[in-house]
Amino acid sequence: MNILLDQNISFRVTRLLLSDFENVKQVKELDLVDASDFEIWNYAFENNYTIITFDSDFIDLANLKGSPPKIVWLRFGNSTNLKIANKLLSNAHIIKEFISNTNTGVDFLEID
């Protein structure tokens, strides 16, 4: 299970998630800091990543292009790294189920 954190989530969050998500990267780690949302989308598609983001533009892409990649849309506003990590960890089972479910017609999951 590959997780890609968008640029609006600090790269420092990745280490906080490793206990529940084995392969977590942030765009900075993949030299995608200056990439457009579409370029990040394509990278995620080509490399089997699920994107976790605060950016609604990825929801627009999901509605336009479908899945993959799947999108986890964080809807709880700007937060500390620890709060973001705790929110993702407390919803890890939901996120993992969403990612692994190939029968879903839903391309994104909202976490608030």
N, C-alpha and C positions, 0 to 999 in steps of 0.2 A: 504494500500500500504506500503510494508516493504522495506526499503532501507538499504543495508549493505555497508558501506564504507570500502574498503580494507585498509591494513596496510600502504600503501603509501600515504594515506590521513589522516591528523591529526584528532584525536577524537574531537578537538576543533571546527571543521567544523560542527559537528552535530547540535549544538545549533544555528548556523547561518541558518540552513535549516528548522528549525521547523515551520516557518511561512507557508511554502508551502508543506512540506512533514511531515506528522504526526508521522510516526514511522521510525526514522533514528537512526541506530546504527553503531558503528565503531567496528572493530574486537576486539579492546582492551576491550570494554565494555562487550563483550561476551566471554572473556577469550580465544580468538583465535589468540593472538599475535604471538605465535610460531607455529601456524598451517600451514601446507602446503597449496598450492593453491587448491589441490584436497580436502583437509579437509574443507576448506572454501567453496568450491563449493558444497560439500555434505551438509554442514550446511545450506547454502542458499536454496538448493533444498528441504531439509526436512522441512524447516521453512518458505517457501514461501517468500524469499527475492530476490530482484534484487540487483546485485553487481555493485557498481560503483568503477572503478579502473583506474589506469594509466598502469597497468601490461598487456602486450600482451599475457601472458600465459593463461589468462582467455578466450581470443579470440580463442586460440588453443583448449581449453576445449570445448567452445561453438561449434566450427566446428566439433569436434570429437563426442561430446555427445549430442548436440542439446539443446533444451530448455524444461523445466525450468532448472536452473534459467536463467533469462535474464541478459545480461551484458550491462552496459553503460560504454564505453571505452573513457576515457578522453585523447585527443590527442594534448593538448596544452602545454605540458612540465611542469616542476616544477614551482610552483607558490606559492604565499602567500595563507594562509587560506582564506582571504577575496576574493581574485581573484577566487579561486576555488568555493567558495560559491556563488559569484555573477554569475559566468558562469553557475552553476547548476540552480540557481534561474531564470536567464534570459531564460533558456531552459526548465523550469519546465513543461510547457504545452506539449512540445514535448516528454519529458521523461515520463510524466503521460500517454500520448496517447500510446506511445510505450509499456509501461508496461501493460496497460489495454487491448490492442489489442490482442485477442487470435487467430485471423485469420492470423497473420503475420507468414511468414516462416523465418523471420530474427530473429536470436538469440541475436544479439548485435546491439547497436546504438553507432555511433561515434560522439563525441562532440569535435569540434576543435575551 
